[in-house]
């Protein structure tokens, strides 16, 4: 079997394809992970995470033979993320560009091809490796290993580590200087270096050490242990076994996490049987990937409990049947409209009408008869949190030092109460992905590739049931947009308040006093006209702030554009300068946004900068695309640049294709190039009219 066949088998869910990819790469990548982390246990976690990420993203790999290098960069990126978490000051670009050009002039002076066998004993060789590699900073070590051991290009390293190419060159250059200084010190101590330059010597020693370790029984045991975790993981089992169409991105340490979650009771039902652990949340193409493992008690009992809403339905059916056979005539209670002020007293969670509309928009599309699955709750948590970004229904405390979002647990639970008895409870449970402490839920949500509105048009309320009729409008960035008429049926819970038990499409809606915003606008309602005027005023206020930024730009060659990079309805201001790299034009740019403060907007500079070749507007509405083109092979690598919190972030390679191919032509047509405007041309930010 080769990589071409293995990738094809893996994409079709065949385990032998995944096994081949693992066996062909795990030894060399584990060795590199150990060198990155300088800790064997953390290296195991890094490698496990990297395989799970790679196996769940095989569809993005266009060239099967490139798997080892592609996977190696995933390993490096995973290691970098863990190192940054442990030491946040790592991988800064400050003072890293001073000798970038010198690197390119002098790199050819040192031949890193394998040297003739050197007369080192194992103990002496290992000690020498330790001395040399410890002379490098973490950043320098990773760049040198990726460049010389993995054969990655400077651009690929920059993409994997999230830094500029000049920074990579500087780290390589400083690393070589530090190795030279260290080798001089070692020779004074009596080490024999055989007159070989320090960098080629280190690479030789690393390869020799790795080759010896690959044949050891201890290494085989490590490889088997990691394989057991990877192939026993829920995500991989879902892909291989074909149990579900949903893919999962899963955190390491499944057994330890299961024990922690069992102790904490992070998520639960009122009966206490639906205990679960979330093992991860990530973004891929605008889709949330969640993972969960059921505690055995839930797996054994999940079908024993009747959903709380089922009993009232059964009783209503029985009453209807009895009435049909009874000669005594009865009069059904006349339904009445539900006043807006009545919502908090009647709806579970004490929701207002606006909050009910929000749940109907970003909550469940239907209420499953068998109850929600764990992945359903993960997706609902994500969609509700991200959907509330524009209206603040779920209080957002901003991001923490790890750039993870922080949400009010109380607000989340109130919304969940309107359609389920599932709750997020505060406890001592702690995870890298989801934490709850002091009433705050911390996690990294996935960006939605759609927007939804739900406008209530009529209600029918009786003592036993509430029918809410509403217009559901879906605006998709990848799927077609549509509008539908729906009805939500609510029935009382054992505690009294009404909860959604059914959601269904309807052909017609009863006439009611509540009109949709679109109807109001069509009839010329003064309030809707005022809303339009407010929007115009807000846009003018934002453009005025951006005009002030442009006034402070002294570089006459700079250019700018307006583009909504994060889908929040506010266009960001991008200010960039052209940089030619051979036949390609790159833009180095900064980003500014605005945020609402009271009745006005305030300027919000986005931290960091990005470099992109002919940046393109992502068709899914999430950020911009940048390309990396190999002049030799014509390979095009596509990366995404997004705003995360207050920071501009360049992601890893999402797509690989060949320049001029049908796939590239499709990409080119779907993702238009950003139209830059000369700094002297203020027409794009001029007041309307």
N, C-alpha and C positions, 0 to 999 in steps of 0.2 A: 504494500500500500504506500502511496505517496501523499503529499499534502493536498493535491487536487482531489483525489478520491476521498481522503479523510474529511475534508471540508464539506464535500457534497453529501457524504453520509451523515455528518453531524447536523447539517442544515435540515436534513429530513428526519432528525430525531434518533438516529441510530447510535447506540452506545459505543460500538466499535470505532466509529469516527472520532468521538471525543477521547476515547482511550488512546488511540494512536497519537493524537495531538498532545496528550499529557505525557505519554511515555517518551515522545521524541524531544520534549523540551524541559521537563521538570528538573532534571539534574543541573543543567547549565544555568537555568533561571533561578533555582534555589541558591546556587553558589553566589550569583550576583546579588540576590536579595540579602544574603548574609553580609556581603561586602558593603551594600548600601546601608544596612541597619546596624551592623556590628553587634548583632544580637540574634542568636539562632531562633529563639522562640518568636520574636517579632518577625523574623524573616519567614517563618512558617505561616504566620497570619497574613503577611503581605502576599505570599504566593497563593494562598487559598483564595483571598479576596480577588487577586488578579485573574485567576482561572475562572472564577464565577463571572466576573465582569466580561472577560473575553468570550466565554462560551455563550453568554446571553446576547452578545453583539456580533456574532459571526456574520449576520446578514449585511453588516456594513463593510466587511472585508471583501474587496473586489478581486484581489489577486491571491489565490490560495498559497502559492509558493512564498508569499511575503509574510506568512503567519509567524515564523520565529521572531522576525524583527518587529512586527506589529505587536506581538504579545510582549516582547521585551520592553517596549515603550510603555505598555500598560503596567508592567511590573514596576518600572521606574516611577511612573506617575503615582501609583499606589504607595510606593515607599516614600516618595516625596510628601504626599499628603499626611502620612503618619508621622514623618519627621517634623513637619511644620506644626502639627498638632502638639507634639511633645515640646518643641522649641519654636514658638511663633516667630522669633526674629530671624530664623533661617531663610535663605533664598531671597534675601533682599538684593535689589539691583544697585544699591548705593555704592558709589566708588568702584564699580566693576568694569568700566569701559575704557580705562586709561590706556591699556596696551593691547586693545583688540586687533589693531592693524599689524602690530609687531608679531602677533601670533601667526598670522597668515604668511608673513615673510619667512619666519624661522621654522615653521612646522615641518618643512620638507628636510630639514637638517638631520632629523632623527629617524632612523629606519626601525619600525616596530615589528618587522618580520621576526619569526621565532629564531632565536640564536642556537648555535650548536650546544649540545648537552653540557651543562656546567657542573662542576664537581662540588655540589652542595649536598650535605646530608639533610634528611627530612627536617630534623629539629632546627638546623641552622637556616634552612630555606624558609621555614615557617616564621622564625624569629625575624628574618630579614624582611619578609612580606609585612609583618606587623609593624616594624620600624618605619618602612617606607610609606605605607598607606596611612599610618597615623600622622604623618607629617602634612596630610592634606585636610583641608576643611571639609565639612559634609558636602557643601556645594561643589567643590573642586573634585572630590572623590566621585560623586555621581556623574559629573560631566566626563571625566577621564575614563571611567568604566564604560559609559555608553558609547563614547567616541572610539576608543581603542579596542575594547573587548567585544562590544556589540556591533561596531561598524556603522552606527547611526550617523547621519549627517548633522551638521550644526543646526540646520533648520528643524530637523526632526527632534533634536534634543530640546531646542527652544520651545517647541510646541508641547512636548511631554512635560517639561518642567515649568511651563507658564512664564517664561522670561523672554527677553529679546535675544536675537542672534549675537549681538555684540557682547551681551553679558556672558553667553556661553563661551565665546572666544576668550574673553577675559579670564574666566574661571579656568579654562584649559591652560592659558598662558601662565597665570599665577600658580597653578598646580605644578607645572613643569619647573618653574623657578623654585618652588618649595622642595620638590624632589631633588633638585640639584644641590640645594643647600644641605639637605639631609644626607645625601650620599657623601658629600665632603666630610660631614661630621662622622659618618660611619667609618670611612676609610681611616680617619684619625684614631678611631677606636680599635682598628685592626681588622675590620671586615674586608674580605677580598671581593672586589667588584669586577675583576677581570678586565678593567679598562672599558667596560661597556657603559654607555650613557644611561643615566638613572631611569628614564622613562621606558626604553626598550627592556631594561633589566626587570623592572616591575611587571611589565606585561608578560614577559617570559615566566617569571616566578609564579604569577597568578595562574597562568595556563597550566604550568606543571603541577601546582598544588591542586587545581580543580581536577585535572586528569587522574591524579592519585585518589582523590576523594570519591570520584565517580565509581570506582571499583570496590569501595569499602562496604562492608555489611551494614555499618551504622547509617551510611547514606541511603542504602536500600530501604532500611526501616523507616527513615524519615520520609522518603518518597511514598511508601505505602501508607503511612499515617496521613499524609496530606491527601492522597488519592481517596482514602476512605471518607474523609470529611467532604471533599469536593463532590464525589459521586454519590454520597449519602445525603447530600443537601437537598432540601425541598425544591429549590429552583431547578437544579439539574434533573431531579426526578420528574418534575413537571414537564420539562422539555423532552426528556428521553421517553417517558412513559406515555406522553400525550394525554395526560389526565385533563389538562385545561388549556385553553388558548392563551391564557394570561401567563406572561413570563414574570419572573421574580428576580430582584437583585437582593442578595442575602449577605448579611454580615457574618464575620467569622465567629468561632467559638460557640457553635450551636448548643452543645450540651451545657456549657456554663450559663448561656443566656436562658435556657429553659429552666434551670434551677433558680436563677434570679427572678424570672417572671413568675414561677410558681409561688415563690415566697412573697412577691409583692402584690399580686392581684391587680396589675396595671389596668386591664380591661376586664369587665365582668358584666353578667346579666344580673337581674334581681335575684335569680335563684342561685347565682354563684357558680354556674356550670360552664359558662362561656369564657373561661380564663384563657388568655392567649399571650403570645409574645410577638412583637414586631421585630423583625430582623433587619429591616432596611427600607429606605426610600431613595430613589434616584431619578434623574431626568434623562430621557433618551427620546429625542424627536418630539418633545411635548407630551409624552405619555408617561403616566406614573406607573412605576413598577414597585409593587409591595410584596413583602414576604411574611408569612406567618406559619407557626407550627402549633398545632393544637396540643394542649395538655391531655393526657390519656382520659381523664374523667369526661372531658368534652367530647372526645372522639367516640366514647362508649355511649354517651347519653344525649347526643345532639338531636336525635330524632324522637326523644321521649317527651319533650316539652311542647305542648300546643302553643302556638303564638298567642299572646294575650288578646289580640283583636279577634280571634276566631270565635270565641264564645258568644259575644253579642250578635254576630252574624247568624249563628246557629239558632239562637233564641228567636231572632226576628223571623227566620224562615219557619220555625215551628208555629209561631203565632199566626203567621199568614195562612199556613195550611189549616189550622184550627178554625180560623175565621171563615175559610171557604166552605167548610162543612157545617157551619152553624147557621140556622135560619134567622137568627136575630141579626138585624142590620147594625153595622157599626160605622162610625164616621171617622176616617183617618184624620189625625191632627193636621191642621193647615200649616204648611211650612212658612216660615217668616224669614225675612232678610236679616243677615247678621250685620249689626252696626259696627263700624270701625272701633268704637270704644269697647265693644263686647269681646274682642279677640283675646286680650290678656287673661280675662277671667275664664274663658272657655277652652282655649287651646293649651295643650300640655306644654310645659315649659314657660307659660305666661307670655307667649309670643305676641307681638303686635302684628297688625296687618302687613306692614312692610317686611317684617321678619318672616311671616308665613310665605309671602311672595318670594323671598330670597330662598327659602327651603325648597319651594316648588321649582325654582330655577336650578339651583346647584345641589340640591339633595337628590334622593333616589328617583330614578325614572319609573320604578315600579316597586311594590312591596312583595317580595317573593313569598309564596305560600310556605315554603320550608324554612323561612327566615334568612337573614343576611349571612353571608360567609365572612370570614376574617378579611379576605382581600377586599370585599365590598366596603367594610368599615374603613380600611386604609384609604381606598379611593374616595370615599365620602368625606373623610377628614381632610384630604388634600383639596378636593374641589370646593368645599365650603370655606376653608381657610383662604385659598387663592381667590375665590369669588368675592370674598369680603374685602378684598384689597381696595376697591373703589368706594365702598359705602361704610366701612368701619363697623359692621354689625358684629363681627368678632374682633375684639380689641387686639391690636397688634402692638407689642412693646418694642418693635424694631429687632435688629439682629444683635446677637451676643458677640463675644470676642472670636468665636469660631465661624462667624457669618451664618449662623442658623437663626431662623425666624422664631419669635417668641409670641405665643398666643394665650389669651385668657381661657383657662379650662372651663370656668363657669359659663362663658358665652357659648363655647362649643357644646357643652352638655345640655344647655337650654335648647339649642337647635336640634340636637339628637333626640331630645325628649318628645318632639313632635311626631316622630315616626318610629321610635324604637325605645326599648328600655336599657339599651347598651350605654355604658357610661365610661368616661375617662376619669379615673380616680387618682387623687394625690397619694403618693406613697414614697418609700425609699428606693423604689425601682430606678435604675439608672442605666442608660445605654448611650452609645456614641450617636445613635440615630434619633431616638425619641426619649425625652426625659420630662418628668413632671416634678416640679418643686415649687412650693409656696404659691400654688394656684396658677402656675405658668407652664404651658406645654411647649417644649423646645424641640424643633426638628427642621429638616430641610425639605420644604415642599417642592413639588414638581410644577413647572410652568404649564398652564392650561393652553391647549391649542384651539380653544373655542371661547365664546362668550354667550351667555344666556340671559333672557329676561322672562319673567312670568308676571302677567298683569291680571289680577282678579277682576272679572266682569260681573259676576253674580254669585249669591250664596242662597242656599235653602237650608234652614235650620229647624230641626225638631228635637224633642227630648232624647231621641235615640240615635240621631244621625245628623251630620252636617255635610252638605255637598257644596264644594267650592269649585266653581267653573272659572277657568282662566285661559288666557292666550299664552302659549309657550313659543318663544322665538329663539331659535338656535342659529348662531352665526359661527360657522366653522372656518378655520384657516386651512384645513386639509380636506375635510369632508364637506359636501354641499350644505349650504344653509337652508333652513326651512322654517315654516310657521305652522303650528298645530293648535287645535282646540282640545282642551283636556278637562277632566274632572277629577278632583281628589275627594275621596269619601273618608270621613272621619267618624269614629265611634268612641264612646266614652270608655275610659280605662276603669280599673277597679277603684282607683282613687278619685274618679270623677271627671277630670279634664279629658277633652277629646284628642285622639291621636289618629294620624293618617293610617288607614288600613288597606287602602286600594287607590291606585292611580290608573286612569284609563283614558283613551282617546274618545272624543265624542264628535259627532258630525255637526250638531247644532247646539247652541248655548241659549239658555233662557234669557229673556230680556231682564235687565236689572238696572238699578240706579247707578251702578259703578261702571264707568266707561273706561276703556283702555286709553292710555296716553295717545295712541295713534288715532283713535276716534276723536279725541278732544282736539288734537292738532288739526285734523281734517275739517272740523267745524269752526275753526278760528277762535278757539277758546283763548281768552286774554292771558290766562296763566301760562299756557303753553307758549304763547308768543313772548311772554316775559322770560320764560326759561330759555328760549332761543336767544333773546337779547343778552341774558346773563352769560350764555356760552360765548357769544361774540366778545363781550367785555372781558371775560376770562382769557380768551385767546389773545386779545390785545394786551392784557397785562403781562402774559407770558412773553410775548414777542418784545415788549418793552424791556423786560429783564435781559433777554438775549441780545437786544441791541446794545445794551450797556456793556455786555461781555465783549462784543465785537469791537466796540470803541476802544477797549483796552488792548487790543491785539496790535502789536507794533510791526509784525512781519507782513509786509505787503504781498508776499507770495502765498500767504495762507489762504485757505478756502474753507467754506462751511456748507452744511446742509442741515435740514430738519428731518428727523425720522423718529417715529415712536418705536423704541427698541424693546420695551418691556410690556407692550400691550395694555398700558393703563390709560390710554386715551390722551396722554400728554406727549407731544413731540419733544424729543431731546434735541439739543443743539450739539452738532459735531464740528469741531474745528481741527483741520488737518493741514499738513504740508506734504508735497510730493517728494518722493525719493526714488530715483531711478536705479534699478538693479539689472543691468544689462538691458534686454528688450522689455522688461516688465516694469510697471509703475506701481509703487507702493505708497500708501498713505500712513503717516504717523499722526494719530489724532487723539484728542481729549474729548470728553463728553460732559455736558451740563444738562441738568434737568430742573424741574420745578416741583414744589410740593405745596399743598393747600395749608394755609395757616389762617384760621378764622375765615374772614370773607375775602382774603387776598392770597396771592401766591408769593413764595419766597424762592430765591435761586438756590439750587442744590447741586454743587459741583460733584461729579462722580470721580472717586479716587482712581488713580492709575491711568495708563494710556495703552493704546494698542497699535499694532502695525498690521496692515492688511493690504494684499494685492487686489486692486480693483474691488473694494468691498461691495458685497451684494446684499440686497434686502431679502432676508429669509422669507420664503413664501408662507411659512407657518406662523409668521408674526413674532417669532422669538429671536430677537437680536439680528446680527449681520453675519454673513458668511465671508471668510477669507480663503484664498486659494494658495497652494504651494505647487509650483510646476517644475518638474525635473526636465531640464533641457535635453538630457541624454535619452531618456526613455519616454518622455511625453506623459508621464504619470502625473495626474492631478490629485492632490490631497485637499480635502475641504474641511475647514475648521469653523467653529461657531464662536462669535464674540457676543457676550451677553452682559447685562447689568444684574448683579447679584447684591441686593442690599444697596450699599453706597459704593460699590466697587465694580470696576470694569474687568471682566474675566475672559480670557481666551481659553477655550476648551481644547481637548485633544482631537485628533483626526476622526471625523465622523464618516466620511465617504472617501473612497479611492476610485478613480476612473481614468480613462485614457483620453487625452486631448483629441478632439475631433470625432470621438465615438458617438453613437446614438445616445448613449447614457449622458454624455457630457452636453450634447445639444439639448436634451430634455432639461437638464439642470440649468443650462444657460437661459433657456426660454422661461423657466418657472421662477427664477430668482433674478430680478432686474438689477443692473448696476446702479450704485448710488450716484446721483447727479450732484456733483460738487459745484458750488457757486463762488465766484471771485469775492474776496472780502470787501471789495469796494461796491459791490452790487447788493443793496439792502432791500430789493423788491420782495424777497421771500418773508421778510419780517416787518414789512411796512403795514401800517394800520389799514384795515379793510375800507374800501370806499374812497 
